[in-house]
């Protein structure tokens, strides 16, 4: 676990310089599981880091090693399901979803997984309905907010898209600037609401340090850029 956290903390976890360390880490994890198959507090931490690096195969077998003796931990069930979904094994992902729903049907992680899997299966209308219901019932997490935003924007339900994005930004404040840019682009484009587009872009600019605003404005489409540049200049 210390090795995994050290690799993640480096900020360059996919660099070849970590290959040997990753090999050692995986060997230690396998040995640990073989020594004590019922000790489950630390191994999921390694799986979480592996998933962050995109190594879903190794992350998933670690989560499933936990489920072999802790079959009712919903967070681990949904993590394993996501792993199978990413690797293209939709039937297993759906099987794990049903298992999670039997244990804790209203857990945010379960609702989120359902929306993600429905969307992956191409059933966007059902996924959007499930996402809307989860948000209405406050049964959402970051993934559900992201997926519902994308689905709602494509479906033309811009009010729901904005609501989902606002929830994402509240739960992940570091994403606020990017989220406002996305909302601005949505309202400037398919939603055709220039006022809302301007307000979203303006809020994004206000979050950027003054010294960086000139460069940041290049990310905003015309004709909003000139007006925002003038507003920014007046605020100095």
C-alpha positions in Angstrom: 0.0 0.0 0.0 2.9 2.4 0.8 4.4 1.6 -2.6 1.0 2.3 -4.4 0.5 5.6 -2.5 4.1 6.7 -3.3 3.6 6.0 -7.0 0.3 8.0 -7.0 1.8 10.9 -5.1 4.5 11.2 -7.7 2.0 12.6 -10.2 3.6 10.5 -13.0 2.2 7.0 -12.1 2.4 5.8 -15.7 6.1 6.6 -16.1 8.3 3.6 -16.9 10.4 4.4 -13.9 7.7 2.9 -11.7 7.5 -0.4 -13.6 9.8 -2.3 -11.3 8.0 -0.9 -8.2 4.6 -1.9 -9.6 5.8 -5.4 -10.2 7.1 -5.6 -6.6 3.9 -4.1 -5.3 1.7 -6.7 -7.1 3.9 -9.5 -5.9 3.6 -8.4 -2.3 -0.2 -8.1 -2.7 -0.5 -11.6 -4.1 1.6 -13.0 -1.3 -0.4 -11.1 1.3 -3.7 -12.5 0.0 -2.3 -16.0 -0.1 -1.1 -15.6 3.5 -4.4 -14.3 4.9 -7.4 -14.4 2.6 -9.6 -12.9 5.2 -7.7 -9.7 5.9 -9.4 -7.0 3.9 -8.7 -3.5 5.3 -5.6 -2.7 3.3 -5.7 -4.5 0.0 -8.6 -2.4 -1.4 -6.5 0.7 -1.0 -4.1 -0.8 -3.5 -6.9 -1.7 -5.9 -8.2 1.9 -5.7 -4.8 3.3 -6.8 -4.5 0.7 -9.6 -7.9 1.8 -10.9 -6.7 5.4 -10.8 -3.7 4.4 -13.0 -6.0 2.6 -15.5 -4.9 -0.9 -14.4 -8.5 -2.2 -14.1 -7.5 -5.9 -14.5 -5.3 -6.0 -11.4 -7.6 -3.7 -9.5 -10.6 -5.9 -10.2 -9.0 -9.2 -9.0 -8.0 -7.5 -5.8 -11.6 -6.3 -5.2 -12.9 -9.7 -6.0 -10.4 -11.3 -3.5 -12.1 -9.1 -0.9 -15.6 -10.2 -2.0 -14.6 -13.9 -1.6 -14.9 -13.4 2.2 -16.8 -10.1 2.4 -19.6 -10.7 -0.2 -21.9 -7.9 1.0 -19.7 -4.8 1.0 -21.5 -2.7 -1.6 -18.6 -0.3 -2.3 -16.4 -3.3 -3.3 -19.2 -4.9 -5.3 -19.7 -1.8 -7.4 -16.0 -1.2 -7.8 -15.6 -4.7 -9.2 -18.6 -4.2 -11.5 -17.0 -1.0 -12.9 -13.8 -2.9 -13.5 -15.6 -5.5 -15.5 -17.6 -2.9 -17.4 -14.4 -1.0 -18.4 -12.8 -4.3 -19.5 -15.9 -5.0 -21.7 -17.4 -7.8 -19.6 -20.9 -6.3 -19.4 -22.7 -9.5 -18.3 -20.5 -9.8 -15.2 -20.9 -6.1 -14.5 -24.7 -6.4 -14.6 -24.6 -9.5 -12.5 -22.6 -7.6 -9.8 -25.0 -4.7 -10.1 -28.0 -7.0 -9.3 -26.0 -8.4 -6.4 -25.4 -4.9 -5.1 -29.0 -3.9 -5.5 -30.2 -6.8 -3.4 -27.9 -5.6 -0.6 -28.4 -1.9 -0.7 -30.6 -0.7 -3.6 -30.5 3.0 -2.6 -26.8 3.4 -2.1 -25.5 6.2 -4.2 -22.8 4.0 -5.6 -25.4 1.4 -6.7 -27.6 4.1 -8.4 -24.5 5.5 -10.1 -23.4 2.1 -11.4 -26.9 1.5 -12.8 -26.8 4.8 -14.7 -23.3 4.2 -16.0 -24.1 0.6 -17.2 -27.4 1.6 -18.8 -25.5 4.4 -20.7 -22.7 2.0 -21.7 -25.4 -0.5 -23.0 -26.8 2.3 -25.3 -30.1 2.6 -23.3 -29.6 6.4 -22.8 -33.3 7.1 -22.2 -33.4 4.7 -19.3 -30.1 5.9 -18.0 -31.2 9.5 -18.1 -34.5 8.6 -16.2 -32.5 6.7 -13.6 -30.1 9.6 -13.2 -32.9 12.1 -12.8 -34.6 10.0 -10.2 -31.3 9.5 -8.3 -30.6 13.3 -8.3 -34.2 14.0 -7.2 -33.8 11.6 -4.3 -30.3 12.9 -3.5 -28.8 9.4 -4.2 -25.9 10.5 -6.4 -22.1 10.6 -6.4 -19.5 12.1 -8.7 -19.8 9.5 -11.5 -23.6 9.8 -11.6 -23.4 13.6 -11.8 -21.0 13.4 -14.7 -22.9 10.7 -16.6 -26.3 12.5 -16.1 -24.8 15.8 -17.2 -23.6 14.2 -20.5 -26.9 12.3 -21.1 -29.1 15.3 -20.3 -27.0 17.7 -22.5 -27.3 15.3 -25.4 -31.0 14.9 -24.8 -31.6 18.6 -24.7 -32.7 18.6 -21.1 -30.5 21.6 -20.3 -32.0 22.3 -16.9 -31.1 18.8 -15.7 -27.7 19.1 -17.2 -27.0 22.3 -15.3 -28.3 20.7 -12.1 -26.1 17.7 -12.5 -23.1 19.9 -13.3 -23.7 22.1 -10.2 -23.8 18.9 -8.1 -20.5 17.8 -9.6 -18.9 21.2 -8.9 -20.1 21.1 -5.3 -18.8 17.7 -4.7 -15.5 18.4 -6.5 -14.7 22.1 -6.1 -11.5 21.7 -8.1 -13.6 21.0 -11.2 -15.6 24.3 -10.9 -13.7 26.2 -13.6 -13.9 23.3 -16.1 -17.5 22.8 -15.2 -18.4 26.4 -15.8 -16.6 26.3 -19.2 -18.7 23.2 -20.1 -21.9 24.9 -19.1 -21.0 28.0 -21.0 -20.3 25.9 -24.2 -23.6 24.1 -23.8 -25.6 27.3 -23.5 -23.6 29.0 -26.2 -24.1 26.1 -28.5 -27.0 23.6 -28.6 -29.1 25.4 -25.8 -28.9 28.7 -27.6 -29.1 30.8 -24.5 -26.4 33.6 -24.8 -27.2 35.1 -21.4 -26.6 31.9 -19.5 -23.5 31.2 -21.6 -22.1 34.6 -20.7 -22.9 34.2 -17.0 -21.2 30.8 -16.9 -18.1 32.1 -18.7 -18.0 35.2 -16.5 -18.0 33.0 -13.3 -15.2 30.9 -14.7 -13.1 34.0 -15.5 -13.7 35.4 -12.0 -12.2 32.2 -10.5 -9.0 32.5 -12.4 -6.2 34.7 -10.9 -6.0 38.1 -12.6 -2.5 37.4 -13.9 -3.7 34.4 -15.8 -6.9 35.7 -17.2 -5.6 37.0 -20.5 -4.4 33.5 -21.4 -7.6 31.9 -20.0 -9.8 34.1 -22.2 -8.4 32.3 -25.2 -10.4 29.2 -24.2 -13.7 31.1 -24.4 -15.4 31.4 -27.8 -16.2 34.7 -29.5 -18.2 36.9 -29.2 -18.1 36.3 -25.4 -14.4 36.8 -25.2 -14.2 40.5 -26.0 -17.0 41.4 -23.6 -15.4 39.3 -20.8 -12.0 40.8 -21.5 -13.5 44.3 -21.0 -15.2 43.1 -17.8 -12.0 41.6 -16.5 -10.1 44.8 -17.3 -12.6 46.9 -15.4 -12.2 44.7 -12.3 -8.5 45.3 -12.0 
